[in-house]
Amino acid sequence: MESKLVKGLFIVGELLDVDALTGGFNLQIAFSTGYCAGMNC
């Protein structure tokens, strides 16, 4: 999830454009990717 162009920049949540069966905003993806990015800093 870290940008290849800018070190330390993580792309998470809705910016990943992950498609799910729930439609609309996927809070689980947003929370999970945010947590993973935060733990890797």
Beta strands, then each sheet from edge to edge (+ up, - down):
end
